[in-house]
Each structure stands twice: as C-alpha cells, then as structure tokens.
C-alpha cells in the first residue's frame, strides 16, 4: 500500500456525495482544476506561453490501454467522456495531439511498454496523460515526473485533466472515492463510454480485493474491496442491452469477493442480472479466487447452468504446492482449488475452467513445480495462462530469495510444452452448436463466436452473422478454437432489444434507441433451450 508520505502528494481530491453532479452536468459546468505551479527557477518557453491560448476540446486523442478487462472498461469510460466533451478520438497515434496511456502493473513487461510509450510520445512532442495502476501505485517514479495523472478512482474527471494537459499544465488526481467515510467502488457507472466492441459491455462490479498476495502490485493501486450496489449494476446492464449489446462481461480484481463490504454476495447479484438478460444474449463471469467461491458453489452451479450465462469460470490456482501458496499468501490450499473444480465439473457438465500459473515463484523447488505439472496433467485445462515470475518493486515477494532466471525460464518452457501437448476440443468435431457471434478474428478471415462453454468458434465472415446467434456444425478443431459451418436453412437470431451503436459512438448519450430492423427469425435450439422467434 502507498506510504504515508505518498498520501501527502499534492493531489486534488474528489469529494463524492449523493449530490454529486451527473456526467451531463459535468460537461456544461466542469469543476475548477488548480494546475500545479511552476518552480520559480524554471524557464518558461514560448511554447508554454502559447499553450494557454489553446482551446481544449478541439484536439485529437489516442487512448492506449494495457492489462485486464477492468482496465479496458476504464479506458472505454475515459474515451467516452472525452468524446462527449468534444475531443476527437483517433486510432492513429501519429495524428493525435495527446496520448492517454492507461497502464497495467501486473508484470514488468507491461510497465516497460507503458514507459517506452511515454518516451516515444515525448520524442514526438505529443502531450501525455497517464492513467491506470502504475501511476496510482507509484506516482513518484522518475519517468512520471511532470506528467498529468488520472487515478484509478478518478476516471470521471478525465476531461478536466486533459483540458489542463492540453494547456501545458500538470495535474494529478489520485484520491480515493468516499461517501460518509466509506470507500466507494470508483467512478459512476452511468458515465459516457465508447465500447471498443459495440456488442460487448464490460461492467466492473467492484474494485480492489480482500487478499494481500505477496507478489501483487495491483493491490497497491486498486486497494481494498469496494463494491458497487446491485441496483446500479443492474441499471448499467439494462442500459447496455438498450444500446444493442448482446454480451456482458463482469470484471473486477476478484468477482467472488463481490458484496462482502456492502452486505450482499455474488450469487445475489447474478440472479438479478439474469432477469435482465434478453433471450439469446449472454453473460460472462470474470476471475474469482478460490477462497470466496467455495461457500457459493451450489448457487454458482445453478447460475452457470442457466442458458443466458456462459458455463465458464476463471479460477487462478497459481501453484499446486501448498508451501508456495502459503508464501504467496493466497489463503487457500490446492485441495480447495480441486474442490471448486471437481464440484463445478460434476454439476455443470462441459464447463470450461480457466486458470493461471506462476512459474518460478521465490522458494519454489523442483518438487513444488512437479506438483503443478501433475495438476495440469490431471485437469488438462483448455485455457491456461502461464506466467514467468517477475518481482514487482515494493512487493514482499521482491525481497524473497529468487529462483535463478534460467530455472524460471526452463519451468515456464516445460509447462508450456505440456499445455500444448494436448488438444482439448477434438471430441467436439461433429457436434451441432448454437454460438453467439461478437468479434472479428485477428487475421480478419473469420468472425469469432462463442458457444455455451465460451469456447472460441470461428465462423464464416458474413455480415448478417455479427451480433447474432447462429447454429453451426463443428468440422475442425485447433488448440484454441473450433470451426463451425452454418446449418443450412437455419436463420440467425438477434438476441438484443435494439440495434448496436456504431463503432466509436458514445454510449449513455442517446435519448431514443434506434429501432432494430430484421426479418422474422426461425426458432433455434441452444443446448436444449428453445429460443422463441419474434418480430420487432
């Protein structure tokens, strides 16, 4: 956590109350931001003298985000507010006047990319504003000197910070959102946003977590658990569907811990959300750590079996050695993880369990590593995120005795080879599945869809499939995907209640939804669920 010294940094605190102005009121009457004064000895260049004459809101801005879906949601909110305020968002960094860099502090390489982007922007004489977990956790880093910073709980004030940065001023907003002394979940959920994918809404259900993992830097930035009220989350989901979204991702540092700070829990939230999901639309759960899901296994199995929730759960194990887990302060043993996986695999047939593993954590012996290898051999996880341990500055793990670099590299390679030695989808060839099409493949050759188990299914790139549910016959499988051929005479089903926003269009500003225009759709089956055809 930041030291007492860090808390004295000259930030502008954002005091929140129930009388806080709405995002629309902010746009017409922005709060005054006091720019950081220059030192007397500092020379003022002609460029800086001219900066105050610039008119904020007329510039082009490029937003770059690293890291998790929570970070991506923050990036979408910041882009939406800037666009609503008049700034032009661009995908081309070379034509942008200002770069908004939204950082991730999980791994050294992510921070390296962030730092290099700052340097590149400065070399190209771009204005720079930084956001995300890196500057929140370590605002006094030398390479952040003189830069404007938006704290992870201050993204609702991004327009103010960018306005000042455009004029050549440096502003830092790093305060915590509080109401009556209680820490809030963060910025309001009803802010304007620009979805990276108009078909997918990412909703942060809480920020921070209850753990104190010895390797984690994110806790330094996001802090302790703070959950959003259920009614606010339900309303955000409802609005998303009214804007043509057909898939919702729930995200946070630990979704399983949701509600423990406000007297509720994850299953209670999920049952409320399921009531709002239009027929054929889908909900995907985010990462949950084992300790906080154990007491909800019965309810979670029921929820994951419902037709409108993907039978998918991301449960990081990190290591199959209890001694390593103890050194990590993960607050569970490997038997707890096995209990979660075994229970869900029994009660939710076909469920996809994704997990994370860290190779070469300080003190990890060869025997410890072999226990992890055996766990992967046992479960043959179809989705496995393998991470070589990187000591993050300021974490307890960074001060522990490190495993030699060549050993970490070798273990990472060995585990990767094991993971790539099996194909989890071969047995699915010949199946008929119903899939929801939401994305385009990296090579632009296919559309990407997902079946009930959130397995990636590549389908023909036909415009009428985008945002629809279609029936396919699986004819090929790879390590990370299936390929599906559309069933003849089976028409696409549109799950959403409205046409989606255009790419780059700002969410939350539309007063009247665009009508959904489509033909009569045939009924199709989704793993035994009959979807009723309808006319809009």
N, C-alpha and C positions, 0 to 999 in steps of 0.2 A: 504494500500500500504506500502511497506517497507520504513522505515525511512531513513533520510539522512545518519544516522550512518551505517545502514545496507549496503548502497551502497559503503561504504569505505572498505568492507571486501576484503581481498587480493585475488581477483579472477583473472583469466586470461580471458580477454575479447576477443571475437571472432569478429574481424572486417570483415564485409562482403562487397564485391563489385561484380560487374558483371564479374570481372576477377577471381573470386574465383575458385580454382581447383575443378574438378569433383570428385565424390566419388572414381572412379578408380585411379585418380591421387593421391588422399589422401593415398590410400593403398600402393603405391610404394614410396611416399615421404611425410611422415607424418610431420606435423608441430612440432617444438620442444616444449615440455611442461616443464616448470620450476617447479620442485617439491618444496613443502613447506619445508623450512629448519627446522631442529630440534632445540629446545632450547638448549643452551649450557649445562644446568644443567641436561638435560635428559639423562639417561643411555641408551647406545646402546647395545642391547642384541646380542648374537651370531646369533640368527635367523635373526635379521635385517641386520647384516653384510653379511649374506649369501644370503639375498633376492636379492641384486643387481646382483648376478650371475645367477638368474633365467632367462630363455629365454621367454619373453612374446609371446603369440600366441600359446603356446603348452598346455595350461590349459583347464580344463572343467569348463563351466559356466552355472549356473542355473539362469534363469530370472523369477522373480515373479512380476506380475502386479496386482494392486488393482484399482477399480474405473471404470470410464466411457470408452466408446469406443475410445475417443480421447487418453486416457492413454494407451489403448490396442494397438492403432496404433503406438504410440511412442515406446512401448515395442517391437513391431514387427520390427520396423526400427533399434532399438539398437541391437537386436538379429541378424539381417541380416548383419549388418556391422561387428559385432564380428566374425560371421561365415565366412564371406568373407575374413577376415583378418587372418584366420587360427585357431581361437579358436573353440573348440568343444562344442556345446550346448547340454545340458542334461536335461531331465525331472526329474532326480533323485537328489534332493538337497544333499543327503548324499555323493554322489560320486563327487560332484562339488568341485573345488578348490576355486571358488569365487562365491559369491551370488550378483546378481544385483537386487536390490529391488526398484521397481517403484511404488511410493506411491500415495495415494489419500487423500485429506484434507477436503472432504465434511463433513464427520461425525467423531465423536470421536472414534467409534469402528474401523473404517478403519485405523485411525492413531495408535490405540492401537495394532492392528495386525501387522502393519509395525514396530512399536517399539519393539514388542515382537520377531519379526523375526530377527531384528538386534541383540538382546540379544542372541537368540538361535544360530545365526551364530558365534558370538564371543565365546560362550561356546564350540562350535565345532571347534574352531580355523580356521574358514573359513575367507578368505579375503572378504571384504564387500565394495560395491559401491552403493550409494543411488541416486535415481532419483525421478522425479515427483514433485507434487505440495507441499508436506510437506517441504522438504529441501529448495525448491525455496522460499517459503513464510517465513520460519523461520530457516535460516541456522545456527543460533547461539544457537539452542536448545542443552541442555546439552548432551542428548543421541546421538547427531550427532557429538560430539567433536572428532576430529581426523580422521573422515571418509572422503573419497573422494566423491564429489558431482557432478552430472551432472544436469545442469539447464534445464528447460523445453524447452528452445530455443537452447540448446547446444547439442542435442542428436546426431548430426552429428560428434561429437568429442568423442564419447563414447570409441572408440578404444584407443585413447591417454590416457584417464583417467584410463581405465582398465589396460593398459600396466604399468602405474606408480603404480597403486594399487598392482599389482602382485609383483612388486619390493619392496613393503613396503613403498611407498611414499604416501602422502596425497595431492590430487589436487582438487581444487574447481573451476568449471566453471559455473558462474551464470549470465553472462552478457546477454544483450538484442541484438537481431539481428537488425542491422540498415543499411540503404543504403542512403547516402546523407542526413542523419538526420531523415529519415522516418523509423518508426518501421516496420519490416518485419513480415510476418506470422509465421516465425520459420525456422526450418531446411528445406533443399531442399526436394522436393517431389520425386526426382529420385534416392534417396539413396537405396542401397540394403535393403531388408527386408525379414523376414521369417514369412509368414502368419500363424497364429495359425490354421486357416482353409484355405487350399489352394483354396477353392471355393469362399471365401468371401474377398473382398478388402475393407479396411476401409480407407477412404480419409478424412483428416482434411481440411476443406475448409477455415477455419480461426482460429485464436487463440484469446483468450480474448473476452471481450464483452463491451457493452456500458452502462450496468447497474451498480448500486452501491448498491446492495441488502445488507441490514444491517446484515444479518446472514451469508453471503457468504465469505468463506475463499479462494475459488478458484481464485477470482479476485486478491487477494494479490499475487498469483503465476503467473497466466496467463496474468494479466494486461489488458490494453485497447485493443479494437478491432484492429486486423491486419489481412487482408485478402490476400489469395494467388491470383495471376492473373488467369483469366479464362483459358487462353491458357495452363498454367501449369497444371491446374486441369484436363482439357480435355485430355492432353497428358498422365497424370497418369492413367486415366480411360482407355484410348486406350491401353496402355501397359498392364494393368491388364487383359483385355479381350484376349490379345495375349498370356497370360500365363495361360489361361484356367479358369479364374474367371467367374462365372456366376451370381454373385450378388455383388452389390456395396452398401456400407453404407456411407452416407455423415455424418460427425460429426463435432462438434465444441461446444463451450460453448453456442452459440446461432446462429443457422444456419440462422434464419430470418434476422439477422443484417448483413449478408454477403454483402460485397461490398460497404458499406456506406463510408468506408475510402478510397476507390480507384475509386469512381465514377461509380459504377455499382450496381446490385442488385441480389437477389436470383433467381427470375424467369429467368433473362437473362442467368445466369449460367446453370440452369436446362434445358432450351431449347437446349443449346449447348450440354449438356451431353446426352440428349435423342437421339440426332442424332447419337451418338457413340455406343449406347447400341445394341448389336446383338439381332436378333429376338429370343424371349423367355427368354433372360436374364432380370434381374430386378434391379431396383434402389430403395433404401430405404432412406427416408429423416430422418435427425436427429432432435433433440429437437429445438423448436423455441418458444421464449417467445411471448405473445400476442401483445405487442406494435409494433413489427416490422413486423408482418404478416398482420396486419389489412389493410394496403394500397395495399397489393398484393392479396387480396382474389380472385378476378376474375381470375387472371392468375394462381394462385395456384390451383384453382378448375379445370381449363383446364389441367394443368400438371398432377394432381393426377388422372384424368380420362384417361390419356394415358395408353395403355396396358403395357408399359415397366416400369411403376412406380407404386410401391405399393400404394394403396389407404389407407395410414396410416400416421398419424401425431401425434407427441408427443408435446403437448402444456401444460406446467405446470401452474396450477392455484394457487396452494399453500394454498389458503384460499378463501372462498366465502364471507368474510367480508371485506367491503371496508376500515374500520378503521384498520384492521390488515394488509391489503395490503399496506396501507399508512405507517404504522410503519415498514413494510418490505422494503419500497421504491421500490415497484415493478413497478411503473409508468404505471399502468392501474387499472381499476376498474372491478368488477365482470361482469358488463354488457358488457365490451369489450370482455371478455373471452366468454360469452354467444353468442355474435355476431359472433365471429370466428367459434365456434362450430356449431351454427344454420345454418350459411351460408354454411359451408362445408358439413354438413349432408344433406342439401337440394340439393346442386349442385353436390355432389359426393355420389350417393346412395350406402349405405352399408359401408361407410368409417369407419375406426377404429380410434377413438380419444383416445389416452393415456394421462393421466395427473398425476401430483404429488400433494400431500397434506402434509403439515406440521401440526402436532397436538401439541398444547400447546406452540405456539409462545408467547413470552412475551407480556402480556397485553390482551391475548385472553380471552374473557369472555365466559360464557356458551351460551349466545345468539349468539356470534360470531361463536362458534363451531356448533351450531344447523343450522346456515345458510349454513355451509359447508356440514353438513349431508343432508340438503334439496337439495343441488346441486347434490350430488351423487344419491339421490333417483330419482331426475328428469332425469338425463342422464344415470344412470346405466352403467358407464364406464366399458368396458370389460377389460381394462388394467389400474390399479390404483396403483401407488407407494405411500405407506403410510409411513411417516417418523415421528417418535417422535422427537421433537425439542431438539437439543444438542447445547449449547452455545459454539461457537468456539473461542478460545483465540484471542484477537486482533480485534474482530468484534464489531461494535456498539451494536448489539443485546445481546452480552455477558454482557454488562453493564446495560441493562434494567432490570426492576423488573421481576423476573422469575415466571412462573406458577409453583405451587408445583409439585414435581415429581410424586406423586401419582395421581394427576389430569391429568397430561400429559399421564401417563400410561393408565388411565381409558379411556380417549378420544381416544387414539390410539386403544385400545381394542374394543371400541364401533364402531368406524369407520370400523375396520377390520371385525367385525361381520356383519355389513351392507353390506360390499363388498361381503362377502361370502354367503349372503342370496339369491343371485340371480345367475342364470346360463345364461350367455349371448348367448350361442350357441345352445340351444335346438331346435330352429326353423330351424336350418341348416341340421338336420338329413334328409336324403333322397335326398339332393342336389348332383348333379354331378359337380365336380370342377376340374380345372386344377391347379396343385401345383408344385412348384419348390423344389426339394429335395437337401438340403445343409448340413445337420448335422446328428449326431447320438444322440439319447436320452441318458439321464444321466444313465439310467439302462441298456443301450446297447441292449434293446429289440426291438427298432423301429428305423427307420430313421425319422428325423424331416423335414417336408416340410412346406411351407407357400403358402396360396392362395393369390389372388389378394389383399385381405384386410389385409395381413400379419397376418392372424390368423394361429396358430400353428396346423398343421395336421400331425398326426402320421401315418406312412405307414409301410408296411412290410419291414424288413431289408434284401433287396435283392440288391446285389452288382451292378446290372445293372441300378438301380434307382439313384445312387449317382450322383449329378450334372446334373440331367435330369429333364425335365418337364414331368409329368405323369398325366393321368386322373384317378380320383378316385370317388367312390360313398361314401358319408358320411353315416356311420352307427351308430356312437356313439359320444356323446359329454360329456365333463367334464368342470370343472370351467375354466381351462386354455388351453384346447385343443379340437380338433376334431380327430376322427379316420376315415381313408379312406381306402376303399378296391379298389385295381386297377381294372379298367374297362377291362373286357375280350376283347382280340383282339386289344387293344389299345397299341401301342408300344411307349416307351419313346422317347422324343425329346431332342436332345442335343443342347442347345442354344449357347454354346460358340464356338469360332472360332478355338480353339486349345485345346489339352489335358492339364489338370491341372498339375501343378508342384507336385512332390511328397511331402509328409509331411516332413517338415524340410529343403526342398530345398530352396536355396536363390533366391529371386526374383531380377530381374534387371541385372543379370549377364549373362543370356542366350543370345547368339548371333543368334541362329537359333531355331525357335519354333519347338517343337515336333509335328509330324503330328497327326491329330485327326483321329482315326480309328473307324468306326462304320458302321452299315448297313443302308440300306435305311429306313428312318423313315416315318411312316404314318402321314398324316396331322391330327392335333388335334385342338380342339377349346378351347380358353382361354377367358371365359366370353364373347363370341361373336366374339373374334378375331380369324381368321383362320391363323394358323402357317403353312407356306409352307414347305413341306418336301423337303429334299435335300440330295445329296450325296457329301461327301468330296472326 
